[in-house]
């Protein structure tokens, strides 16, 4: 199989493989000094690959514990930017106890607003989504609120939920869902939009919409099969089955399962540990790696490799790459600036 890709920095040439032709016709600016091809003609590539708004984040020293008590938004959603050597980690804490963290109109609006602000924040390196309500991650849609909607209102509202969840999936930095309790319906769909999911063994997870004579509407029919395979995803959705943490780990729905602690935040603590592992790495590289993986998984291998080549090219002219080489030579930790 012959394949030829133009090697000019920041562009993709023509690729011929098994009758597949890949052409880059234009470029979309991602950030100052970096460009990524803006069109893969003839191939189905998600809009996030071209239109995703991201900016390199600042680097930082090795992380340690440090928390900010400042509440950035209303009480139902608390946005915390961690401090000190954890700087760069942002925690979205859902705090709607009286509704079991269900997705109301107001909560959707606040989540959308928070995500919109974070996607262009240069200082953000990793985002953790968690619950501040013991035993609950998110119970899905607010059914009491839904019951008051007319048939004509339901569709547009579900579209808003889907758009918000898609925005989370398209965030340019790593995202981690810390599931310390119940995650049903839209709650699990919210977690599925994150790059990594960790859960307590006592957590309960499932797409249970068929019990209500509807189907998952926040991306569940698409993201669950991609996470665990089509056949098993169908089984779980058709049966509305609920899994505990151990079962979810066994089928590949989550990456890590922890025994719950007395504080009820075992998954959140694990999420923090993972986020701390990401902090010392090159911020541009982490963002571009996420982009390459996400978009490569939606196309054939040959096209995916071309996407990887284009993404790799964006790291070559960065100051961080030169700093990494210099730090290796001088046998010291690198000091990345996201440039």
N, C-alpha and C positions, 0 to 999 in steps of 0.2 A: 504494500500500500504506500503510495507516494504521497508525501506531504511537503509543502513548501510554505514557509511563513516569512514574510519580509522582516528584516531585523532592525529597521529604523526605530530608534527609541520613541516610545509613545504612540506607535501605530501598529496596526495589524495588516499584514499583506494578504495575499490570496492563499487559501488552503484548499487543496484538492485531495479528497480521501473518500473512496467508495462513492463517488458521485456527489459528495458534499462540497460546496464551495462557500468559503468564509471570506467575507470582504469587509474591511473597515473603511468607512467612507468619511467619517468625521470624528472629532474629538469633543469630549465634554470635560470642562475644567472641574477638577475635584477640589483642589486647594492651590494656594500660591506655589508656583514652581512645579506642580505635578499635573499631568494630563493623562486621561485614560480614554481609549477608543470609545466613541459614542454610538456606533452602529455595527451590529453583526448581521449583515444582510442575509436573508434567507434562513436565519436561525431564530428559534424562540428563546429569547433571553429576557429575564424579568426587568422591569423598569428600574428597579433599585440598582441594577448594575451600572446604569448610565446616569440616572437622575439622583442617586443617593447623595444627600448633602452631608459631607463630613469634613472635619478639619482636624489635622494632627493635634494630639493633646500633649501637654507638657509631661516630661519624664519626672522621675522622682527617686528618692533613695529607697532602700529596702524597707518594706512596710512593718508597722507594728500597730497595736491597738490604739484607737483614738476615735472618739465619737463626738458628733455635734448634737446638742440638744435642741438646736434651733428648728422650728417648724416653718417650712417655706410656703406651705399652702394651707387650705382649710383642713379641719380636723379629720375628715374622711379619708384624705390622702396626705400623708406626711412625707415630705421630700427632705432627706438628710444628706448633706455633703460631709463625709467623714473627714476628720482632721489629722494633723501631724503626718506621720509616715504612711497613713492610710489615705492620704489626699489623692483624689482621683476616683475613689469609690463613692458611688451615689446609691442610696437606699430608698426605694419607693415602698413606703409602708401603708398598706391598706388598713383602715381603722374604722370600719362601719359595723360595729358589733351588733347593733340592734337589727341589722339586716343580714347577718352572717356574711358580711363583705360581698353581698350580692351586687351585681352590676346595674345600678340605677342610672337614670339620666344624668344626675349630678356627678356621680362617680366617673362615668364615662367621660364627661366633659373635663373633669379635673385630670384624669389620666392622659387624655389627649393633649391638654395644655402642658402638662409636665413633660411628656415625651417630645413635644414640639420644641420646648426650650432646651432639652438635654441634647438633642441630635446635633445642635450647632455649637454646643459648649466646648470650647477648646480644652478645658481642664478635666473633662470627664474621661475616665479610662475604662471603667466597668460599672454596670448597673445591676443591682440586686433588687428583685421584686419579692416582697415578703408580706406576711400579715402581722399586724400588731394585736390581733385578737386571738387568744389562746384556742387551739383546737380547730381553727378554721383558716384555710388559705383564701378560697373564694367559692361560694356556693353556686355560682352561675348567675343567671339573669334574676332580676328582682321580679318574682312572679306576681307579687301583690300589685306592683306597679304595672306589670304587663297586663293583668286582668282588667285594668281600667282603660286600656287602650282599645281603640276601634281597630277593625281589621286593616283599615287603610293606614293606621299609624305603626303597626307592628313591623312591616317590611322596612320602612325607612329607619326605624330605630335599630333593627338588627344590622342594617347596613352601617350604621354609626359604630356599633360594636365591632363589626368586621374591620372597618377602616382603622379603628384604634389599635386593634390587635395586629393588623398588618404593619402599622407604624412601629410597633414594638419589634416585630420581626425584622424590620428594615433599619433599625438603629445601627449606626456604624461601629459601635463598640461592643465587646462581649456583654451578654446579658445572662443572668442566672436567676432561675426561679427557685426560691427556698420554700418547699412545701412542708409545713409543719402541722398540717391538719387537712380538713376536707377540701378537695378540689374537684368539683363536679361541673359538668356542662361547660359553660363559658369560662369557669374558673380553670378547668384543665386546658381549654383552648388558649387561655392567656399564658399558661405555663408552656404549652407547646410552641408558642411563638418565641420563647427564649432559646438561646443557644445551648444552655445546659440546665438540667433539672436535677435537684437533689431533694430527697424527702426523708422524713422520719418513717420508721417501720410502721408506726401507728396511723399514718396518713391514709386517707381514702381518696381514690382517683377514678374517675369514669366519665364517659360521655353518655349521659342517661336520657338524652332528649327523646328517644323513641318511646319512652314511658309516657310522654306527654303528646304523642302522636305528631311530633315534629322531628326534624333532623338537626344535627349540629350546624349552626349558622355562622360561627366565628372562625371558620377555617379548620374545624375538627375533621371533616371528611377528607381533607387534603393533607393536613400535617400529621395526623395519626398514622396513616399508611406509610408515609415517608419515614416515620420514626420507628415503627415496629413491623412493617410489612403489610401488604394489602390483605391477605387472608385473615390474619389475626385481628387486624383493625376492623374488618367487616364483622367478625365474630363478636367483638366487644361492643360495637355500635348497634348491631342487630339485637343483642341481648340486653343492652343497657347495663352491662356488668360493671361492678365496682371492684377495684383492686386495692389491696393494701400495699405498703411500701415494698415489702419483700417480693410480692408478686409483680409489681411494676418494674422492679429491678431485673427480675428474671426474664421479662419479655422485652427489655431494652427501652422502656418508657422513660426511665430515669437513669442517671449515671452513677449515683451514689445513694445508699440507704443507710440511715443511722438509727440506733436505738434512741428513743426520745429521752431527754434529760428532765430534771425536775423543773427547770425554767420553761420547758416547752418550746425551746428554740434550737434544737439540735441541727436541723437542716439549715437554718440561718447561719449558725456558727461555721458549718462546713462551707457554705457559700462564701463567707468572709475569707476562709482559708484559701479557697480557690482564687478569689479576687486578688488576694495578696500575692499569689504566684504569678499573676498576670502583670502586676505593676512594674517589676524591674525590666520587662521586655520592651523592645522598641515599639513605641506607640503607633507609628506609621505602619510598621510591618504587621502588627496585630490587626489593625483595621483592614489592610489590604488582604491579609490572609483570610479574614472572615468573608470579605467580598468574593475572593476567588473560590472558596469552598461553597458558599451559598449559591452562586450562579453556576458553578461547575456541576453541581448536583442536579440541575434542571435541564442539562443538555447531554448530548452524547460525549463519549470520552475524548474524541479528537477535538471537538469544539471546546471542551473543558480544558484541555491542555493548552489550547490557544489563549483562553481566558487567563490561565495561570501565567503564561509567558508575558501577556500584556500587564498583568498585575505585578509580576516580578520586576518588570522594567521600571515601574514607578518607585521602587526602593533604591535603584542604582544611584541616582543623582542626589540622594538625601545626605544631609550632614550626619544623621544618626548612623548610617552605614559606615561612614569613615570613622566616626567615634567608636563604633563597635570593634573595628579592626585595630584602632590605636589602643583601645583598652585591653584587647587580647594581647597585643605586643608588649604592653607595659605591665601586664599581669595585675590589673585592677578592675573594679566594677565599672561598667560604662556609665556615663552621665548623659542619658538621652534627653533631648529637648523637643522631640516631635517635629523635627525640621529635616 
